[in-house]
């Protein structure tokens, strides 16, 4: 096997001081880094959509605020709207929350009609002057209540049994056609960037299969810009869904690992240079799979022992390929070789453990496992994000770094939507 020359770069260190400090602050809820990143998604959205960020001018983006007594009743509509390019979120059922929405925003009451809560008097008081931009998207609405809502001045009520997102979008179009137009533009732009991300990975692996030369570092930089653009235009649940639907399994896996790595870098408070190094390692971590026969790589089922031995060789192929260029040798090649190693020495290819596994490899390993668990294949559905994180947690302390797994919970929670979901403006 080819031996790499060192890259001359200082090791990328996050442990023990930096991570331990952030973990303690995160647990205590007092971290400045944690607060800034927790607010990052919403604050940047408000800046971009109000015209105060990046010189944007013109009409602000219309937000769709969904209200419901039970989260599960809201989430289906919410995810559907986000996927179609709307700026949407869940809004708590508190008068102060409703009073704080923008004048051009749209309120949507969704879920099952409940006579004790969904009364004309109560909802009128709750929405106040926002009544003419409120949609009642309630299932099993009683005819008498429908009449009362009409008389109370609610002009947009779902009068059919169709509770699909398509039906809701039709009502939004009645309230504000421009909001639907804005959403369609956003969805189209996301799809374009997503296709560019997928094409870059497919092209890289196609070239490697024909000529296994080390890829140029600029390919990673270009892909990072594209991934950052996709993430910048999408809430996490949306860009994950776009990537999960890539037809090429390798493109799906590499893109998920790269996306999770960018999200984790943000959670860790990594600077621009550190984030770039993490992304380089993530994007190139599986280039050796180009040397694995496609009948094994794309097998629609579990590999047998002999096939698994062949598959395990991809890390050595990756190391060999990346060592052919001084810009990808050293750290990037080492991560590609070692990202299946575990702290307890039970990983492959060399069974190293503990202090022999550096911080950047520990980070990429976590992102790689989470991606493998949550990706969609013909022979397996993606695991729910909470279940995938539970599996990571069960490996913490023995196979995976426990502090890093603890911090990755922020990424897993955002993927699962356990925070305020707001779509970025295009």
C-alpha positions in Angstrom: 0.0 0.0 0.0 1.2 3.5 -0.8 2.6 5.5 2.1 1.4 9.1 2.3 3.7 12.0 3.0 2.5 14.3 5.7 0.6 17.4 4.7 2.5 19.7 7.1 -0.8 20.9 8.7 -1.3 21.0 12.4 -3.8 18.4 13.7 -7.3 19.7 13.9 -8.0 19.6 17.6 -11.3 19.9 19.3 -10.6 17.8 22.4 -10.4 17.8 25.3 -10.5 21.5 26.2 -12.8 23.0 23.5 -15.4 20.3 23.4 -15.5 19.8 27.1 -16.1 23.5 27.6 -18.9 23.6 25.0 -20.5 20.4 26.4 -20.6 21.8 29.9 -22.1 25.1 28.7 -24.5 23.3 26.4 -25.8 21.2 29.3 -26.1 24.3 31.4 -27.8 26.2 28.7 -25.5 29.2 29.1 -23.1 28.8 26.2 -22.6 32.0 24.1 -21.6 29.7 21.2 -24.7 27.6 21.8 -27.0 30.6 22.0 -25.6 32.1 18.8 -26.0 28.9 16.9 -29.4 28.1 18.3 -30.6 31.5 17.1 -28.5 31.4 13.9 -31.2 29.8 11.6 -34.0 32.1 12.7 -31.9 35.3 12.9 -30.4 35.0 9.5 -33.8 34.2 8.0 -35.3 37.3 9.4 -32.3 39.4 8.1 -32.6 37.9 4.7 -36.3 38.1 4.4 -36.7 41.6 5.8 -34.1 43.0 3.4 -31.5 43.8 6.1 -29.1 41.0 5.0 -27.0 40.9 1.8 -28.6 44.1 0.5 -31.9 42.4 -0.2 -34.7 44.9 -1.0 -38.3 44.7 -2.0 -41.2 42.8 -0.4 -40.4 40.7 2.6 -41.1 37.0 2.4 -44.5 35.8 3.6 -44.3 33.3 6.4 -46.9 30.6 7.0 -47.5 30.0 10.7 -49.3 26.7 11.6 -51.2 26.4 14.8 -52.6 23.2 16.3 -53.1 21.6 19.7 -51.1 18.5 18.8 -47.7 18.6 17.1 -48.3 15.5 15.0 -51.4 17.2 13.5 -49.3 20.1 12.4 -46.1 18.4 11.2 -47.4 16.8 8.1 -48.7 20.1 6.7 -45.5 21.8 7.9 -43.1 19.5 6.2 -45.2 19.6 3.0 -45.1 23.4 2.9 -41.4 23.5 3.6 -40.7 21.0 0.8 -42.7 23.1 -1.6 -40.6 26.2 -0.8 -42.8 28.1 1.7 -41.3 29.8 4.7 -43.3 28.0 7.4 -43.1 27.2 11.1 -45.1 25.9 14.1 -46.5 28.7 16.2 -47.3 28.2 19.9 -51.0 28.7 20.7 -50.3 31.8 22.8 -51.9 35.2 22.2 -48.4 36.9 22.5 -47.1 34.5 19.8 -49.9 35.3 17.4 -49.7 39.0 18.1 -46.0 39.0 17.1 -46.5 37.7 13.5 -45.9 40.0 10.6 -48.8 41.9 9.1 -48.5 40.0 5.7 -47.9 36.6 7.3 -50.6 33.9 7.1 -52.0 31.9 10.1 -53.2 28.4 9.5 -55.2 26.5 12.1 -54.7 22.8 11.2 -55.6 19.5 12.7 -58.9 18.0 13.7 -61.8 20.3 14.6 -62.5 20.4 18.3 -65.7 22.2 19.3 -64.4 23.0 22.8 -61.4 24.9 21.4 -62.2 25.9 17.8 -65.0 28.4 18.6 -65.6 31.5 16.5 -65.4 33.7 19.6 -62.1 32.1 20.8 -60.3 32.2 17.5 -61.5 35.7 16.7 -60.0 36.9 20.0 -56.8 35.0 19.4 -56.1 36.3 15.8 -57.6 39.7 16.2 -57.1 41.9 13.2 -55.2 39.1 11.4 -58.5 37.4 10.6 -58.4 38.3 6.9 -55.1 36.4 6.6 -56.1 33.3 8.6 -57.0 29.9 7.2 -59.1 27.4 9.0 -57.8 24.1 7.7 -59.7 21.8 10.1 -60.9 18.3 9.5 -64.5 17.3 10.4 -65.7 20.9 10.8 -69.4 20.9 11.7 -71.7 22.8 9.3 -73.1 25.0 12.1 -69.6 26.0 13.2 -68.7 26.7 9.5 -71.5 29.2 9.4 -70.5 30.8 12.7 -66.9 31.2 11.4 -68.2 32.8 8.2 -70.3 35.3 10.2 -67.4 36.0 12.4 -65.4 37.2 9.4 -63.1 34.2 8.6 -63.0 34.2 4.8 -60.7 31.2 4.2 -62.1 27.9 5.4 -61.4 24.5 4.0 -64.9 23.3 2.9 -63.8 19.9 1.5 -62.7 16.7 3.2 -59.4 17.0 1.3 -56.7 17.7 4.0 -53.7 17.4 1.6 -51.0 20.0 1.4 -52.1 20.6 -2.2 -55.5 21.7 -0.8 -53.8 24.0 1.7 -51.7 25.6 -1.0 -54.9 26.3 -2.9 -56.2 28.3 0.1 -52.9 30.1 0.6 -53.1 31.1 -3.1 -56.5 32.7 -2.3 -55.0 34.6 0.5 -51.8 35.7 -1.2 -51.0 34.4 -4.7 -47.5 36.0 -4.5 -46.6 33.8 -1.5 -47.2 30.7 -3.7 -45.1 32.2 -6.5 -42.3 32.9 -4.1 -42.5 29.4 -2.8 -42.3 27.9 -6.3 -39.2 29.9 -7.1 -37.5 28.8 -3.9 -38.3 25.1 -4.5 -37.0 25.4 -8.1 -33.8 27.0 -6.9 -33.3 24.3 -4.3 -33.8 21.6 -6.8 -31.3 23.1 -9.1 -28.6 23.3 -6.5 -29.4 19.8 -5.2 -29.0 18.4 -8.7 -25.7 20.2 -9.0 -24.5 18.6 -5.7 -25.5 15.1 -6.8 -24.0 15.5 -10.3 -20.6 16.5 -8.8 -20.4 13.3 -6.7 -21.6 11.1 -9.6 -19.0 12.7 -11.9 -16.2 12.3 -9.4 -16.8 8.6 -8.9 -17.3 8.0 -12.6 -13.9 9.5 -13.3 -12.3 7.6 -10.5 -13.6 4.3 -11.8 -11.9 5.0 -15.2 -8.8 6.6 -13.8 -8.1 6.4 -10.0 -6.1 9.6 -9.7 -6.3 11.8 -6.7 -9.1 14.3 -7.1 -8.2 18.0 -6.9 -8.8 19.8 -3.7 -10.8 22.5 -5.6 -13.5 19.9 -6.2 -14.1 19.8 -2.5 -14.1 23.5 -2.2 -16.6 23.8 -5.1 -18.8 21.2 -3.5 -18.7 22.9 -0.2 -19.9 26.1 -1.8 -22.8 24.2 -3.5 -23.7 22.4 -0.2 -23.6 25.6 1.7 -25.9 27.2 -0.9 -28.3 24.3 -0.6 -28.3 24.4 3.2 -28.6 28.2 3.1 -31.8 27.9 1.0 -33.4 25.1 3.0 -34.3 24.1 6.5 -32.5 20.9 7.4 -35.5 18.6 7.0 -35.8 19.8 3.4 -32.2 19.4 2.2 -32.0 16.0 3.9 -35.2 14.9 2.0 -33.7 16.2 -1.3 -30.5 14.2 -0.8 -32.4 11.1 0.4 -34.1 11.0 -2.9 -30.9 10.8 -5.0 -31.0 7.8 -7.2 -27.3 7.1 -6.9 -26.5 5.6 -3.5 -23.0 6.8 -3.4 -24.1 10.4 -4.2 -26.7 10.1 -1.4 -24.2 8.9 1.2 -21.4 11.3 0.4 -23.7 14.2 0.3 -25.4 13.3 3.6 -22.0 12.9 5.3 -20.9 16.2 3.9 -24.1 18.0 4.9 -24.1 16.5 8.5 -20.5 17.5 8.8 -21.3 21.2 7.9 -24.1 21.1 10.4 -21.9 19.5 13.1 -19.1 22.1 12.4 -21.6 24.8 13.1 -22.7 23.1 16.3 -19.1 22.8 17.4 -18.5 26.5 16.7 -15.8 25.7 14.1 -14.3 28.6 12.3 -14.1 28.9 8.5 -10.7 27.2 8.2 -11.7 24.3 10.5 -15.0 23.9 8.7 -13.2 23.7 5.4 -10.8 21.0 6.6 -13.7 19.0 8.0 -15.6 19.3 4.7 -12.6 18.2 2.7 -12.3 15.1 4.8 -16.0 14.4 4.6 -16.3 14.9 0.8 -13.3 12.6 0.0 -13.8 10.0 2.8 -15.2 7.3 0.5 -13.5 7.8 -2.8 -12.1 4.3 -2.6 -15.6 2.9 -3.2 -15.0 3.7 -6.8 -12.7 0.6 -6.8 -15.4 -1.7 -5.4 -17.3 -3.8 -7.9 -20.8 -2.2 -8.5 -22.5 -5.6 -7.9 -21.2 -5.4 -4.3 -21.5 -1.6 -3.9 -25.1 -1.5 -5.2 -26.2 -4.9 -3.9 -29.9 -4.7 -2.9 -29.4 -6.5 0.4 -27.0 -7.6 3.0 -23.5 -8.5 2.0 -22.2 -12.0 2.6 -18.8 -12.4 4.5 -16.7 -12.5 1.3 -18.4 -9.5 -0.1 -18.0 -7.7 3.2 -14.2 -8.3 3.1 -14.1 -6.7 -0.4 -16.2 -3.8 0.8 -13.9 -3.2 3.8 -11.0 -2.6 1.3 -12.5 0.7 0.2 -10.8 2.5 3.1 -7.4 1.3 1.8 -8.3 2.2 -1.8 -9.3 5.7 -0.5 -6.0 6.1 1.2 -4.0 4.9 -1.8 -5.9 7.3 -4.2 -5.6 10.3 -1.9 -1.9 9.8 -1.3 -1.2 10.4 -5.0 -1.6 14.2 -4.5 0.2 16.2 -1.9 -2.9 18.3 -1.3 -5.0 15.3 -0.3 -2.3 13.2 1.4 -1.8 13.5 5.1 -4.9 14.5 7.0 -7.5 13.9 4.3 -6.1 10.5 3.4 -5.7 9.5 7.0 -9.4 10.2 7.8 -10.5 8.2 4.7 -8.4 5.3 5.9 -9.4 5.5 9.6 -13.1 6.6 9.6 -14.2 3.0 10.4 -11.9 2.6 13.4 -13.4 2.6 16.9 -12.1 3.8 20.2 -12.2 0.2 21.6 -10.0 -1.1 18.7 -12.8 -3.2 17.1 -12.9 -1.2 13.8 -11.0 -1.7 10.6 -8.7 -1.7 8.7 -6.0 -1.7 11.4 -7.9 -2.1 14.7 -6.4 1.1 16.2 -8.1 2.8 19.1 -8.1 5.4 21.8 -5.5 8.2 21.3 -4.5 6.8 17.9 -7.8 8.2 16.4 -7.6 12.0 16.0 -10.4 14.5 16.5 -11.3 15.1 12.9 -11.6 11.3 12.3 -13.9 10.9 15.3 -16.1 13.7 13.9 -16.3 12.2 10.4 -17.0 8.7 11.9 -20.1 10.0 13.7 -21.4 11.8 10.6 -20.7 8.7 8.5 -22.6 6.4 10.8 -25.6 8.8 11.1 -25.7 9.1 7.3 -25.6 5.4 6.8 -28.5 5.0 9.3 -30.7 7.7 7.8 -30.1 7.3 4.1 -32.7 5.7 1.9 -32.0 2.6 -0.2 -34.1 0.3 -2.3 -33.7 -2.5 0.3 -34.1 -0.4 3.4 -36.1 2.7 4.5 -34.2 5.4 6.4 -34.2 5.1 10.2 -36.0 7.9 12.1 -33.5 10.5 13.3 -34.3 9.9 17.0 -33.7 6.1 16.5 -30.5 6.8 14.6 -29.2 9.0 17.4 -30.1 6.4 20.0 -27.9 4.0 18.1 -25.0 6.5 18.2 -25.6 7.1 21.9 -25.4 3.3 22.5 -21.9 3.4 20.9 -20.7 6.4 22.9 -17.9 5.7 25.3 -16.9 2.4 23.8 -16.7 2.9 20.1 -17.4 6.7 19.7 -16.2 9.8 21.5 -18.9 10.4 24.2 -18.5 14.2 24.2 -18.8 14.5 20.5 -21.8 12.2 20.4 -23.4 14.4 23.1 -22.9 17.5 21.0 -24.1 15.8 17.8 -27.5 15.6 19.5 -28.1 19.2 18.4 -27.7 18.1 14.8 -29.9 15.0 15.2 -32.6 17.2 16.9 -32.5 19.7 14.1 -32.8 16.9 11.6 -35.8 15.6 13.4 -37.4 19.1 13.6 -37.1 19.5 17.3 -36.6 23.2 17.0 -38.4 26.1 15.3 -38.4 25.2 11.6 -38.0 28.2 9.4 -37.3 28.1 5.6 -34.5 30.3 4.3 -35.5 33.0 1.8 -34.2 32.4 -1.7 
